[in-house]
Amino acid sequence: MKVRKVFKLIFFNIALLFIIIILLEILTFGCDYIYYFQKNVATPKYYTKIHDFNTAYYWYLSEQFRPIAGEEHKKRPIVLFGCSYTYGAGLKDNETFGYKLSEYTKRPVYNKAILGWGIQQMLWQLKNVDLQKEVKDPEYIIFTFIPDHINRLFSFSRFHFPSYIDPVYRLDKNGNLEEKIPIHPLYRFYFVRFFDGQINEFIHNINNEKIWNENFDLIKRHFEEAYKEIKRLWPDAKFVIIKYNSWGNESYINTPRWRELETPKYKDLIIINAEDLLGGGVHYLIANIFCPTSIQMHMYGMS
């Protein structure tokens, strides 16, 4: 009798969990996403439709970009790419890195960062958005890199609304980047994408030299491709990568492999360690958000 009760309890809990998951899927199932999956799943047109959807979603998110800082200044502008660190999660407009940078450089600063973004969103914007039309002849393009960006390279949907798939690039057999879009119909479900991202993050964080080097190869190719796109858009611009040691595997910050990008081929690429700028002061973080405070952004801008 007791065994039957235990089985009933287990069955009840499993059924309840299943119902909760179904309800959550219904609530998180984006209408636009349904539309795009109804169109020729697993055909070449499917890729185009998802790409078009990412474009439309980009313009939706672009309304959340920070306002241009120092638009009145006449010097050549600066463009920022990155995640919540660059965006300034939890900060007012006048407390962000972009605003402080504009104050000290007397330049217009365009902040193209959104919470949860990473290297791939920078590359996607450089490839697919007409930034030349919006930003005239910038002198510096700055990306703030944190170790967690490696995790974001392996997740299709991590921080955004469930109907959105992050642009994902992978290395082909020749070592070149190609955009990858999941074509399995199950990717329409948020939980599938979520657990896929969690599994990928676990695999790519295993302390294994081969995996680590493959990860860095992918990081490097993103930056090499971004450099190429920057030179296509603005031939005289300099590309600055600021390494910010926070939230993730710090070995991606300290590795000597960054020197592979410091070659004559990338003469206008500058790599800076934020700890050198801030004197080791990368510990001013907002509780529960893990993003730099206005104090640190002030120091960052001054540097």
Backbone bond lengths (Angstrom), bond angles and torsions (degrees), N, CA, C in turn:
res aa  C-N    CA-C-N  psi(-1)  N-CA   C-N-CA  omega(-1)  CA-C   N-CA-C  phi
1 M - - - 1.475 - - 1.524 110.33 -
2 K 1.321 115.58 -43.17 1.465 119.74 179.97 1.520 110.95 -63.93
3 V 1.359 116.15 -37.65 1.463 121.12 179.70 1.527 109.86 -62.18
4 R 1.328 116.63 -42.43 1.474 121.30 179.37 1.523 110.57 -62.11
5 K 1.346 115.44 -40.32 1.475 118.79 179.05 1.520 111.53 -64.24
6 V 1.348 115.13 -40.09 1.470 120.07 178.92 1.524 110.09 -62.98
7 F 1.349 116.32 -45.08 1.461 120.44 179.61 1.521 111.13 -63.96
8 K 1.333 116.53 -39.49 1.462 120.38 177.58 1.531 111.04 -62.69
9 L 1.343 115.21 -42.21 1.461 120.34 179.38 1.530 111.04 -63.97
10 I 1.336 115.79 -43.53 1.467 120.16 178.44 1.526 110.27 -62.59
11 F 1.351 115.70 -46.56 1.461 120.49 179.62 1.529 110.64 -60.13
12 F 1.339 116.59 -43.43 1.463 121.31 -179.87 1.531 111.07 -61.07
13 N 1.340 116.55 -44.43 1.470 120.57 -179.20 1.527 112.25 -66.06
14 I 1.349 115.67 -40.34 1.468 119.49 177.74 1.526 110.08 -64.21
15 A 1.344 116.19 -44.27 1.469 120.20 179.67 1.527 111.04 -63.16
16 L 1.330 116.15 -40.54 1.460 120.43 178.90 1.526 111.07 -64.40
17 L 1.339 116.19 -43.10 1.458 120.76 178.17 1.522 110.61 -61.67
18 F 1.338 115.87 -42.55 1.460 120.82 179.29 1.530 110.62 -61.94
19 I 1.324 117.01 -43.04 1.470 121.02 179.43 1.527 110.86 -63.87
20 I 1.344 116.29 -41.81 1.466 120.50 178.82 1.527 110.77 -61.83
21 I 1.359 116.06 -43.48 1.462 119.98 179.26 1.525 110.82 -62.72
22 I 1.342 116.53 -43.17 1.465 120.37 178.90 1.527 110.59 -61.23
23 L 1.342 116.08 -44.57 1.470 119.59 179.96 1.534 110.92 -63.28
24 L 1.335 116.32 -42.44 1.456 119.84 178.21 1.522 111.56 -63.68
25 E 1.344 116.68 -39.30 1.460 119.89 177.97 1.524 111.09 -63.31
26 I 1.342 115.61 -40.09 1.469 119.23 178.43 1.523 110.09 -62.71
27 L 1.342 115.76 -42.19 1.462 120.10 -178.45 1.523 112.42 -70.13
28 T 1.336 116.40 -31.28 1.470 119.39 -174.51 1.521 112.99 -101.71
29 F 1.302 117.72 3.21 1.463 121.21 -176.25 1.523 108.83 -82.33
30 G 1.323 117.02 104.08 1.462 121.08 -174.87 1.512 112.25 -67.53
31 C 1.309 117.15 132.32 1.469 121.73 -179.40 1.525 111.58 -59.41
32 D 1.328 116.73 -42.62 1.456 119.97 178.72 1.517 110.59 -62.61
33 Y 1.322 116.01 -36.49 1.456 120.50 -178.85 1.520 110.18 -66.17
34 I 1.347 116.83 -39.60 1.461 121.13 176.13 1.522 109.32 -58.51
35 Y 1.310 116.00 -45.14 1.462 120.96 -178.48 1.524 110.71 -58.30
36 Y 1.316 117.22 -44.88 1.455 119.91 -176.12 1.516 112.11 -72.91
37 F 1.332 117.11 -28.47 1.455 118.26 177.30 1.520 111.70 -80.61
38 Q 1.308 118.63 -19.31 1.460 120.98 175.75 1.522 111.48 -74.15
39 K 1.326 116.02 -16.98 1.457 120.91 -176.49 1.530 111.07 -94.71
40 N 1.303 116.90 99.58 1.466 121.78 168.57 1.523 114.62 51.12
41 V 1.306 116.46 60.28 1.462 120.11 178.49 1.529 109.82 -59.15
42 A 1.325 115.18 136.95 1.471 122.95 176.61 1.524 113.45 64.00
43 T 1.316 117.24 28.24 1.463 121.23 172.45 1.516 107.94 -118.69
44 P 1.335 119.09 165.78 1.474 120.33 177.39 1.524 113.07 -55.82
45 K 1.330 117.18 -32.87 1.472 119.88 179.65 1.524 111.24 -65.08
46 Y 1.329 115.82 -29.05 1.467 120.35 179.89 1.528 110.64 -59.47
47 Y 1.332 115.63 -45.44 1.461 120.25 179.89 1.525 110.46 -59.13
48 T 1.325 115.66 -44.49 1.458 120.23 -179.45 1.523 110.88 -62.24
49 K 1.321 115.89 -41.12 1.457 119.05 -178.69 1.526 111.47 -65.70
50 I 1.341 116.74 -42.93 1.456 118.78 178.08 1.523 110.15 -64.46
51 H 1.315 116.25 -39.43 1.468 119.97 177.82 1.535 109.64 -61.10
52 D 1.334 116.19 -43.76 1.464 119.95 178.30 1.527 110.88 -63.06
53 F 1.330 115.48 -37.89 1.457 118.94 179.55 1.519 110.89 -65.51
54 N 1.350 116.70 -42.04 1.460 119.70 176.91 1.517 111.14 -60.66
55 T 1.328 116.71 -36.80 1.463 120.72 177.83 1.524 110.47 -63.54
56 A 1.347 115.73 -47.44 1.462 119.34 178.98 1.518 111.11 -62.79
57 Y 1.342 115.96 -39.17 1.460 119.39 -179.18 1.526 111.18 -69.57
58 Y 1.334 115.94 -33.38 1.469 119.49 175.88 1.517 109.88 -58.88
59 W 1.326 117.00 -46.10 1.473 118.79 -178.64 1.514 112.02 -67.81
60 Y 1.336 116.76 -28.65 1.465 119.24 173.29 1.523 109.95 -65.81
61 L 1.356 116.28 -47.52 1.458 120.21 -179.40 1.523 111.83 -67.46
62 S 1.327 117.12 -29.61 1.465 119.63 -176.18 1.522 111.98 -61.58
63 E 1.336 116.46 -20.48 1.463 119.35 176.09 1.530 110.76 -68.73
64 Q 1.346 116.27 -16.13 1.461 120.35 179.49 1.532 112.59 -94.89
65 F 1.329 117.31 -1.57 1.463 118.79 177.01 1.521 110.13 -60.73
66 R 1.313 115.91 150.99 1.459 120.04 174.17 1.537 108.91 -63.55
67 P 1.336 117.10 149.50 1.473 118.92 175.44 1.522 110.85 -65.04
68 I 1.308 115.99 155.72 1.467 120.65 178.35 1.528 108.47 -61.36
69 A 1.315 116.17 128.44 1.469 120.81 178.67 1.526 109.19 -92.56
70 G 1.326 116.14 133.68 1.466 120.56 175.95 1.509 113.84 65.99
71 E 1.321 116.01 38.31 1.469 119.62 -177.88 1.520 112.67 -60.24
72 E 1.316 116.50 -22.65 1.468 120.63 -177.85 1.532 112.94 -76.51
73 H 1.328 117.69 -15.51 1.466 120.41 -176.92 1.529 110.91 -71.83
74 K 1.316 116.52 149.47 1.467 122.09 -174.18 1.535 113.30 -99.89
75 K 1.327 118.16 -14.84 1.459 120.12 -179.60 1.533 110.48 -68.67
76 R 1.318 116.13 161.44 1.459 120.43 -179.85 1.532 110.77 -58.02
77 P 1.324 117.39 137.48 1.477 120.43 -171.98 1.530 113.51 -77.33
78 I 1.337 113.21 173.92 1.465 123.75 175.82 1.529 107.07 -122.48
79 V 1.324 116.20 140.63 1.467 121.58 175.64 1.526 108.07 -115.78
80 L 1.333 116.87 130.55 1.462 122.28 179.09 1.527 110.21 -109.27
81 F 1.323 115.78 136.03 1.458 122.27 171.31 1.529 107.94 -124.26
82 G 1.339 115.55 154.67 1.465 118.04 177.78 1.510 111.99 154.42
83 C 1.330 114.56 -153.99 1.458 122.19 -174.62 1.528 109.72 -115.72
84 S 1.338 116.39 -147.11 1.464 121.17 -178.11 1.527 111.95 -64.19
85 Y 1.340 117.12 -25.55 1.460 119.91 178.21 1.522 110.57 -64.18
86 T 1.319 115.28 -44.23 1.462 120.27 178.86 1.521 110.85 -76.13
87 Y 1.328 115.97 -40.27 1.466 119.88 178.56 1.524 110.85 -62.07
88 G 1.335 115.99 -42.09 1.458 120.91 -178.40 1.510 112.30 94.36
89 A 1.344 116.43 56.03 1.468 120.53 -179.12 1.523 110.29 -58.65
90 G 1.321 115.91 130.95 1.457 120.72 178.49 1.516 114.38 81.08
91 L 1.336 117.36 2.52 1.462 120.71 -177.86 1.530 110.78 -111.42
92 K 1.321 115.57 154.52 1.454 120.93 171.96 1.529 108.30 -76.65
93 D 1.338 115.85 163.04 1.472 119.74 -178.49 1.523 111.86 -54.02
94 N 1.336 116.86 -40.95 1.472 119.52 -175.53 1.527 113.58 -82.33
95 E 1.356 116.56 7.15 1.458 120.50 176.94 1.532 112.51 -109.50
96 T 1.321 116.75 -3.49 1.458 120.54 -172.77 1.521 112.47 -81.70
97 F 1.323 114.38 164.94 1.455 121.81 177.15 1.528 110.75 -57.13
98 G 1.346 116.56 -44.72 1.459 120.17 -179.06 1.515 112.99 -60.37
99 Y 1.321 115.75 -42.43 1.467 120.05 -179.50 1.531 110.43 -66.74
100 K 1.340 116.60 -46.32 1.472 120.22 179.79 1.526 110.88 -63.37
101 L 1.330 115.79 -39.31 1.459 120.10 179.17 1.528 110.69 -62.92
102 S 1.319 115.96 -41.02 1.467 120.05 178.06 1.524 111.49 -64.53
103 E 1.343 115.35 -40.68 1.468 120.06 179.16 1.524 111.68 -58.32
104 Y 1.329 116.48 -43.87 1.463 120.45 -173.28 1.519 114.00 -85.72
105 T 1.325 116.94 -24.75 1.466 119.52 -178.34 1.521 112.63 -99.92
106 K 1.354 116.10 -14.31 1.464 121.13 -175.73 1.529 110.69 57.45
107 R 1.319 114.32 43.87 1.458 121.55 177.96 1.528 109.79 -127.46
108 P 1.338 118.23 151.85 1.468 119.62 168.82 1.528 109.42 -67.17
109 V 1.329 117.21 139.82 1.466 121.44 179.17 1.524 109.05 -125.73
110 Y 1.324 115.58 123.14 1.464 122.99 178.46 1.532 107.72 -101.59
111 N 1.321 116.59 117.94 1.460 121.87 -177.07 1.535 109.03 -100.05
112 K 1.331 116.09 106.19 1.464 121.69 -177.12 1.534 111.38 -105.10
113 A 1.312 116.22 34.33 1.470 121.69 -179.40 1.525 110.30 -105.66
114 I 1.319 115.02 149.76 1.466 122.62 175.32 1.531 107.69 -136.51
115 L 1.318 116.78 149.58 1.462 121.40 178.98 1.529 110.62 -54.06
116 G 1.330 115.77 131.66 1.454 120.04 176.03 1.514 115.27 86.71
117 W 1.329 117.61 -4.78 1.460 119.55 -179.77 1.522 110.74 -79.18
118 G 1.339 115.05 174.12 1.456 119.76 -179.11 1.513 111.33 -153.96
119 I 1.327 116.23 -152.26 1.464 121.66 -176.22 1.524 110.58 -65.03
120 Q 1.342 116.63 -37.94 1.456 119.40 -174.25 1.528 112.03 -67.25
121 Q 1.347 117.12 -33.44 1.469 118.63 178.32 1.526 111.19 -70.24
122 M 1.344 116.80 -34.99 1.461 119.10 174.27 1.524 109.73 -60.97
123 L 1.333 116.30 -48.81 1.461 120.14 -178.16 1.519 110.79 -63.57
124 W 1.331 116.77 -41.22 1.461 120.23 179.87 1.531 110.84 -61.98
125 Q 1.317 117.50 -42.23 1.463 120.22 178.16 1.531 111.44 -63.57
126 L 1.328 116.34 -44.49 1.464 120.19 -179.34 1.522 111.41 -62.01
127 K 1.330 117.14 -32.89 1.455 121.29 -178.06 1.526 113.15 -83.77
128 N 1.329 117.03 -33.14 1.465 119.85 -165.91 1.521 116.01 -117.85
129 V 1.324 118.66 -13.10 1.464 121.33 -177.71 1.534 108.82 -108.09
130 D 1.317 115.93 138.87 1.468 120.10 -179.27 1.532 109.57 -78.41
131 L 1.330 115.23 72.49 1.460 120.13 -177.95 1.524 112.41 -70.74
132 Q 1.337 116.45 -24.49 1.472 119.97 177.41 1.524 111.16 -58.81
133 K 1.309 115.44 -36.66 1.460 120.73 -178.24 1.523 111.13 -69.16
134 E 1.337 115.98 -35.73 1.463 120.38 -176.44 1.524 112.38 -85.08
135 V 1.334 116.42 -41.16 1.468 121.00 -174.85 1.526 108.67 -115.22
136 K 1.302 116.44 115.40 1.461 121.50 -177.36 1.534 110.61 -92.47
137 D 1.319 115.41 116.43 1.464 123.23 169.65 1.533 113.80 50.19
138 P 1.352 118.35 59.02 1.475 118.99 176.40 1.524 110.68 -69.48
139 E 1.332 115.45 151.75 1.463 119.16 178.47 1.528 111.40 -93.52
140 Y 1.339 116.26 -31.57 1.464 120.07 -178.03 1.525 110.44 -131.67
141 I 1.333 115.40 135.60 1.460 123.12 170.36 1.524 105.28 -114.53
142 I 1.327 117.36 119.68 1.466 120.84 -172.96 1.529 110.20 -118.38
143 F 1.332 114.84 129.29 1.455 120.56 173.83 1.526 108.84 -120.42
144 T 1.334 116.77 129.03 1.463 121.30 176.51 1.526 108.65 -97.18
145 F 1.327 114.85 114.98 1.471 121.71 -176.71 1.526 110.33 -98.12
146 I 1.345 116.39 130.57 1.462 121.68 171.30 1.528 107.94 -121.28
147 P 1.329 118.99 152.88 1.476 120.48 -176.22 1.521 114.14 -56.58
148 D 1.338 118.42 -30.04 1.464 120.18 -178.42 1.524 112.47 -64.95
149 H 1.332 117.59 -15.22 1.465 119.34 178.28 1.524 111.47 -61.81
150 I 1.337 117.71 -25.91 1.458 119.17 177.36 1.525 110.02 -65.26
151 N 1.348 117.49 -38.18 1.468 120.39 177.56 1.523 110.82 -63.47
152 R 1.311 116.30 -39.38 1.463 120.66 -176.54 1.525 112.30 -69.06
153 L 1.327 116.24 -20.81 1.462 119.24 176.63 1.524 112.27 -68.92
154 F 1.340 117.14 -19.20 1.457 120.89 -174.88 1.522 112.72 -111.54
155 S 1.306 117.27 17.85 1.462 120.89 -178.84 1.517 109.37 -126.88
156 F 1.333 116.41 129.55 1.456 120.48 -179.07 1.527 112.64 -77.63
157 S 1.307 117.22 -26.97 1.459 119.67 -178.20 1.512 108.25 -158.66
158 R 1.344 116.22 108.23 1.457 118.86 -171.40 1.511 112.49 -120.00
159 F 1.316 117.15 -50.75 1.461 121.44 -172.55 1.524 113.10 -113.42
160 H 1.312 117.45 -8.05 1.457 119.24 -169.36 1.516 111.87 -100.16
161 F 1.327 115.48 178.51 1.448 119.88 175.75 1.525 109.06 -58.69
162 P 1.326 117.66 144.29 1.462 120.40 -172.87 1.518 114.31 -59.17
163 S 1.311 119.43 -21.34 1.463 120.02 -177.33 1.517 112.19 -81.08
164 Y 1.319 117.32 2.43 1.466 120.99 -175.41 1.516 110.73 -109.45
165 I 1.336 116.99 136.97 1.463 121.23 173.94 1.524 107.27 -109.57
166 D 1.320 116.51 127.07 1.458 119.51 176.35 1.521 110.17 -63.59
167 P 1.341 117.32 145.06 1.467 118.27 171.05 1.523 108.62 -65.04
168 V 1.301 116.67 132.75 1.461 121.40 -176.60 1.526 108.95 -127.04
169 Y 1.319 115.80 129.07 1.461 121.11 178.41 1.524 109.09 -116.28
170 R 1.329 115.21 141.57 1.448 121.46 178.22 1.534 108.91 -131.14
171 L 1.332 115.70 160.00 1.456 120.38 176.23 1.527 109.43 -83.56
172 D 1.342 115.80 131.33 1.462 119.06 175.00 1.534 109.21 -83.14
173 K 1.317 117.69 -174.77 1.464 120.88 -175.12 1.530 112.42 -66.54
174 N 1.343 116.16 -17.79 1.467 120.35 178.17 1.526 112.73 -95.69
175 G 1.332 116.38 4.05 1.459 120.07 179.33 1.508 114.24 82.16
176 N 1.343 116.95 13.82 1.463 121.15 178.21 1.525 110.32 -98.65
177 L 1.324 116.57 152.96 1.463 120.53 179.39 1.515 110.63 -79.27
178 E 1.318 115.76 137.96 1.450 120.86 171.21 1.523 108.28 -136.68
179 E 1.323 115.83 144.66 1.459 119.85 -178.81 1.523 109.34 -76.59
180 K 1.323 115.60 130.98 1.459 121.25 -178.91 1.528 109.33 -116.16
181 I 1.320 115.60 132.74 1.458 120.71 176.54 1.521 107.57 -123.99
182 P 1.335 119.09 131.05 1.469 119.78 179.04 1.521 110.20 -66.75
183 I 1.325 116.83 131.53 1.461 118.33 -177.43 1.525 112.41 -109.19
184 H 1.328 117.05 -2.77 1.461 118.64 -179.47 1.529 109.58 -71.51
185 P 1.337 117.29 131.45 1.478 119.71 -178.26 1.520 114.36 -55.53
186 L 1.356 117.58 -26.44 1.457 119.49 -179.11 1.528 112.19 -65.30
187 Y 1.344 116.80 -17.47 1.461 118.88 179.71 1.526 112.57 -69.97
188 R 1.335 116.05 -6.89 1.467 117.77 173.72 1.528 110.54 -69.00
189 F 1.336 117.77 -19.02 1.454 121.72 -176.93 1.524 110.97 -92.16
190 Y 1.309 115.35 130.64 1.457 121.78 -176.89 1.524 111.77 -58.65
191 F 1.343 117.50 -44.46 1.460 120.27 -176.12 1.527 111.64 -64.65
192 V 1.333 117.03 -34.79 1.462 119.95 177.15 1.519 109.76 -63.63
193 R 1.322 116.57 -46.26 1.465 120.29 -179.86 1.524 110.77 -65.68
194 F 1.329 116.25 -38.49 1.462 120.38 -178.76 1.522 110.87 -63.88
195 F 1.345 116.59 -51.12 1.460 119.46 -177.53 1.519 111.68 -69.46
196 D 1.331 117.10 -32.38 1.461 119.84 174.64 1.525 109.85 -60.47
197 G 1.340 116.25 -43.13 1.463 120.39 178.35 1.517 111.71 -64.08
198 Q 1.346 117.07 -41.70 1.455 120.62 -179.94 1.530 111.49 -63.69
199 I 1.337 116.02 -42.29 1.473 120.18 179.88 1.524 109.99 -64.98
200 N 1.333 116.52 -44.59 1.459 120.41 179.16 1.517 112.05 -61.63
201 E 1.326 116.36 -41.51 1.464 119.87 178.46 1.525 111.05 -62.51
202 F 1.343 116.24 -41.16 1.464 119.80 179.16 1.528 110.47 -62.42
203 I 1.331 116.40 -46.76 1.469 121.02 -178.09 1.527 110.89 -61.09
204 H 1.334 115.45 -43.51 1.468 118.62 -173.73 1.522 113.00 -84.61
205 N 1.328 116.92 2.30 1.462 120.32 173.40 1.525 112.39 -108.67
206 I 1.337 116.08 5.36 1.469 119.44 176.28 1.528 108.50 -65.11
207 N 1.314 115.39 137.87 1.469 120.47 -178.08 1.530 110.02 -75.63
208 N 1.330 114.16 79.04 1.453 121.18 -177.27 1.526 107.85 -135.72
209 E 1.326 116.67 127.34 1.470 120.35 -173.46 1.529 111.80 -61.80
210 K 1.332 117.26 -39.12 1.469 120.81 -179.52 1.534 110.62 -62.93
211 I 1.346 115.79 -47.84 1.470 120.02 179.25 1.526 110.38 -63.06
212 W 1.339 115.59 -42.97 1.464 119.84 -178.72 1.523 110.50 -60.16
213 N 1.323 117.80 -45.22 1.466 121.08 -179.30 1.525 111.78 -67.38
214 E 1.326 116.79 -36.84 1.475 120.02 175.74 1.527 110.16 -63.62
215 N 1.331 116.41 -40.89 1.462 120.24 177.15 1.526 111.14 -60.91
216 F 1.338 115.86 -45.48 1.464 118.33 -178.67 1.526 110.78 -68.43
217 D 1.318 118.00 -33.70 1.464 120.46 174.73 1.526 110.22 -57.20
218 L 1.338 115.53 -41.51 1.460 120.43 -179.69 1.527 110.97 -67.79
219 I 1.344 116.85 -42.93 1.465 120.82 176.24 1.530 109.99 -58.04
220 K 1.324 115.33 -48.59 1.469 120.55 -176.24 1.523 111.47 -61.38
221 R 1.344 116.24 -42.53 1.464 118.91 -179.37 1.523 111.20 -65.73
222 H 1.327 117.82 -34.83 1.467 120.19 175.15 1.532 110.31 -59.88
223 F 1.326 116.41 -45.81 1.463 119.58 -178.47 1.532 111.44 -70.19
224 E 1.321 117.51 -36.65 1.468 119.97 177.36 1.524 110.63 -63.83
225 E 1.335 115.61 -42.62 1.463 119.87 179.50 1.530 110.63 -68.03
226 A 1.340 116.57 -38.39 1.465 120.38 177.46 1.529 110.30 -63.00
227 Y 1.322 116.93 -41.80 1.472 121.33 178.01 1.525 110.21 -58.93
228 K 1.340 116.01 -44.49 1.469 120.56 179.19 1.531 111.17 -61.01
229 E 1.335 116.05 -42.87 1.465 120.08 -179.51 1.528 111.19 -67.88
230 I 1.333 116.61 -38.98 1.469 120.47 177.77 1.523 110.21 -60.79
231 K 1.333 116.77 -43.13 1.463 120.75 179.57 1.528 111.72 -68.10
232 R 1.320 116.90 -29.61 1.462 120.20 175.33 1.529 110.63 -68.03
233 L 1.327 115.51 -41.76 1.467 120.28 -177.35 1.525 112.30 -78.64
234 W 1.330 115.74 -45.78 1.473 121.09 -174.85 1.533 108.68 -137.42
235 P 1.309 119.01 88.09 1.472 122.06 -172.19 1.525 115.40 -56.64
236 D 1.331 117.98 -27.19 1.469 119.77 -177.00 1.532 113.45 -95.05
237 A 1.329 117.44 0.86 1.472 119.95 -175.63 1.521 111.42 -77.39
238 K 1.323 114.78 152.25 1.464 122.23 175.04 1.532 108.44 -105.58
239 F 1.325 115.67 139.25 1.456 122.58 -179.26 1.522 108.62 -103.07
240 V 1.332 116.95 119.24 1.460 122.03 -177.35 1.533 108.97 -114.08
241 I 1.325 116.18 125.14 1.465 121.88 174.75 1.526 107.59 -107.97
242 I 1.334 116.35 119.71 1.461 120.89 177.05 1.524 108.29 -103.49
243 K 1.312 116.82 117.25 1.464 122.17 179.52 1.530 108.95 -86.43
244 Y 1.318 115.45 119.95 1.471 121.11 -175.01 1.524 107.73 -117.71
245 N 1.312 117.35 110.17 1.462 121.93 -171.05 1.522 111.51 -81.13
246 S 1.311 115.56 85.65 1.457 119.70 179.30 1.513 109.69 -155.70
247 W 1.318 116.74 142.56 1.463 124.15 171.71 1.532 111.76 59.89
248 G 1.316 116.18 77.81 1.452 119.44 176.49 1.519 111.80 142.51
249 N 1.313 116.01 -170.07 1.452 123.35 -176.90 1.528 109.78 -77.45
250 E 1.328 116.76 108.72 1.463 120.44 -174.10 1.527 112.83 -68.07
251 S 1.333 117.42 -12.90 1.467 118.79 178.16 1.519 111.23 -63.00
252 Y 1.348 117.03 -23.49 1.460 119.92 176.80 1.534 111.56 -73.17
253 I 1.312 116.72 -17.66 1.463 121.07 176.88 1.524 110.47 -86.96
254 N 1.318 116.39 -41.53 1.463 121.15 -168.90 1.524 114.89 -92.66
255 T 1.311 117.95 -5.98 1.452 119.72 -176.19 1.535 112.82 -64.22
256 P 1.335 117.28 140.31 1.467 120.08 175.94 1.525 113.05 -70.14
257 R 1.329 116.97 -6.63 1.467 119.45 -179.20 1.535 112.91 -65.24
258 W 1.328 117.24 -16.60 1.469 119.14 175.64 1.530 110.98 -59.47
259 R 1.334 116.12 -25.14 1.475 119.47 -179.90 1.525 111.84 -63.48
260 E 1.329 116.75 -19.33 1.465 120.49 177.90 1.522 111.82 -63.92
261 L 1.327 116.26 -20.31 1.469 120.75 177.00 1.529 112.31 -93.71
262 E 1.319 116.04 -10.54 1.468 120.32 -178.60 1.529 109.15 -95.78
263 T 1.328 114.88 68.45 1.459 121.54 -177.99 1.529 108.59 -128.65
264 P 1.341 117.31 163.27 1.477 120.27 177.83 1.522 113.42 -55.59
265 K 1.342 116.81 -26.89 1.467 120.41 178.59 1.526 111.16 -61.00
266 Y 1.333 115.69 -31.74 1.473 121.11 179.79 1.527 108.73 -117.00
267 K 1.308 116.10 58.37 1.471 121.50 -172.33 1.524 112.61 -65.56
268 D 1.331 117.15 -23.26 1.467 120.10 179.99 1.524 111.92 -103.95
269 L 1.323 116.58 23.08 1.461 121.17 175.98 1.527 108.31 -107.03
270 I 1.324 115.69 126.53 1.469 121.97 -176.90 1.529 108.20 -120.84
271 I 1.332 117.04 128.05 1.464 121.67 179.64 1.522 108.89 -112.53
272 I 1.323 115.99 126.19 1.465 121.91 -175.55 1.526 109.14 -126.98
273 N 1.315 116.26 139.31 1.457 121.65 174.59 1.536 108.84 -94.03
274 A 1.325 116.86 122.11 1.467 120.84 -176.84 1.523 112.07 -60.55
275 E 1.321 117.54 -31.59 1.466 119.97 179.21 1.524 110.73 -64.59
276 D 1.323 116.84 -32.90 1.462 119.83 175.83 1.528 110.38 -67.56
277 L 1.356 115.34 -36.79 1.470 119.30 179.01 1.514 111.71 -69.28
278 L 1.332 115.25 -40.57 1.463 120.44 -170.97 1.524 113.04 -99.63
279 G 1.308 117.02 4.72 1.458 119.45 -178.86 1.511 112.66 64.35
280 G 1.336 116.24 37.09 1.462 120.17 -179.72 1.518 112.71 81.03
281 G 1.339 117.89 8.50 1.464 119.45 -174.60 1.502 114.36 -90.18
282 V 1.325 118.39 54.31 1.458 120.09 179.39 1.535 111.58 -100.37
283 H 1.319 116.37 36.26 1.464 119.43 -176.89 1.532 113.00 -115.45
284 Y 1.326 118.08 3.30 1.462 119.90 178.41 1.528 108.89 -83.53
285 L 1.319 117.05 86.28 1.455 120.26 -177.00 1.525 110.69 -116.16
286 I 1.330 114.80 146.99 1.462 120.66 177.99 1.525 108.32 -76.52
287 A 1.306 116.84 128.94 1.467 121.56 -178.55 1.522 110.45 -56.57
288 N 1.338 115.96 135.79 1.463 125.05 176.48 1.523 114.45 71.79
289 I 1.317 118.36 -7.44 1.467 120.56 178.06 1.522 110.23 -111.77
290 F 1.318 117.31 -29.98 1.455 123.25 -179.97 1.522 111.82 60.61
291 C 1.319 116.14 40.42 1.461 121.46 176.48 1.528 108.50 -124.01
292 P 1.333 117.35 153.55 1.468 120.20 -176.89 1.532 112.24 -61.16
293 T 1.319 115.62 145.67 1.461 121.09 177.30 1.512 110.35 -83.00
294 S 1.335 115.78 174.01 1.465 120.77 178.92 1.527 110.79 -63.10
295 I 1.351 117.33 -30.35 1.469 120.08 177.75 1.518 110.01 -62.34
296 Q 1.318 114.84 -46.20 1.463 118.40 -178.40 1.531 110.87 -70.31
297 M 1.318 117.84 -36.98 1.459 119.50 177.60 1.524 110.47 -64.52
298 H 1.336 116.07 -33.34 1.469 120.33 175.89 1.531 109.79 -63.06
299 M 1.344 116.35 -45.47 1.464 120.67 178.61 1.522 110.32 -65.53
300 Y 1.305 115.62 -40.67 1.474 122.83 -179.65 1.536 109.58 -60.45
301 G 1.334 115.64 -49.05 1.459 120.72 -179.93 1.535 111.70 -61.97
302 M 1.327 115.97 -42.45 1.475 120.11 179.32 1.527 110.80 -60.81
303 S 1.342 115.97 -38.59 1.455 120.04 -177.33 1.521 110.74 -68.14
